[in-house]
Amino acid sequence: MSEQAREYTEDEVRDAFLAHVRDSIEYWHDLPDQTCRERMRGLAFSILSTLDGSAMDLPAFIVAPSPHPDDKAFHQEIGENWWPENHNAGVKASISGGLHELL
């Protein structure tokens, strides 16, 4: 190997995750003897399993709410519960935001 081993970049992590989702789509789409609902449920299960760390080629992923900065104050003002903030959690290679557009 001519390159020295290194940490994956955020783009590489995102690309690997999306490639796995695309492969899962193809698998569940082409599965015979399954209803549409069963295939959709299987695809959802596959994606959730991937996030949980059950994919052979990917690690588990951190999934946490990331509300709008004004969310807490807004909900406090109207007497409702609010989502925990994770804006400054220090996560490296966050791939959230735009995944649906990149798929």
C-alpha positions in Angstrom: 0.0 0.0 0.0 1.5 3.3 -1.1 -0.6 5.5 1.2 -0.3 5.6 4.9 -3.3 4.4 6.8 -5.6 7.2 8.1 -9.0 8.0 9.5 -11.8 8.1 7.0 -13.0 11.5 6.0 -16.5 12.7 6.6 -17.2 12.4 2.9 -15.9 8.8 2.8 -18.0 7.9 5.8 -21.1 9.4 4.2 -20.4 7.6 0.9 -19.9 4.2 2.6 -23.2 4.6 4.5 -25.1 5.7 1.4 -23.6 2.8 -0.7 -24.8 0.4 2.0 -28.3 1.9 1.9 -28.3 1.7 -1.9 -27.3 -2.0 -1.7 -30.0 -2.7 0.8 -32.6 -1.1 -1.5 -31.5 -3.4 -4.3 -31.6 -6.4 -2.1 -35.1 -5.8 -0.8 -36.5 -4.6 -4.1 -35.4 -7.8 -5.9 -36.5 -10.2 -3.1 -39.2 -12.6 -4.5 -42.3 -13.8 -2.6 -42.5 -10.8 -0.4 -45.3 -8.2 -0.3 -44.4 -4.5 -0.8 -45.0 -4.0 2.9 -42.7 -6.9 3.9 -39.9 -5.5 1.6 -40.4 -1.9 3.0 -40.2 -3.3 6.5 -37.1 -5.3 5.7 -35.4 -2.3 4.2 -36.3 -0.2 7.3 -34.9 -3.0 9.5 -31.7 -3.2 7.5 -31.1 0.6 7.8 -31.8 0.5 11.5 -29.6 -2.5 12.0 -26.8 -0.7 10.1 -27.2 2.3 12.5 -27.1 -0.1 15.4 -23.8 -1.6 14.3 -24.9 -4.9 12.8 -23.5 -4.3 9.3 -20.3 -6.3 8.7 -18.5 -3.5 6.8 -19.7 -0.4 8.8 -19.5 0.6 12.5 -22.5 1.6 14.6 -23.6 5.2 14.1 -24.5 7.8 16.8 -28.0 9.0 16.3 -29.1 12.0 18.4 -31.6 14.8 18.0 -30.3 18.1 16.7 -33.2 20.6 17.1 -33.2 24.2 15.9 -31.4 26.5 18.3 -34.6 28.3 19.1 -36.5 25.0 19.8 -35.9 24.9 23.6 -37.0 28.5 24.3 -40.0 28.2 22.1 -41.3 25.0 23.8 -40.5 26.3 27.3 -42.5 29.5 26.4 -45.6 27.4 25.5 -45.1 24.9 28.4 -44.1 21.9 26.3 -41.3 19.5 26.5 -38.3 20.1 24.2 -35.7 17.9 22.5 -32.2 17.6 24.0 -29.6 19.7 22.3 -26.5 18.1 20.9 -25.1 21.0 18.9 -21.7 21.0 20.7 -21.4 17.3 21.3 -18.0 17.1 19.6 -18.9 14.3 17.1 -16.4 13.8 14.3 -17.6 12.9 10.8 -21.3 13.7 11.3 -23.0 12.6 8.1 -26.4 14.0 8.9 -28.0 16.7 6.8 -28.8 16.1 3.2 -28.6 12.3 3.2 -32.1 12.1 1.5 -30.8 14.4 -1.2 -27.7 12.4 -1.8 -29.4 9.1 -1.9 
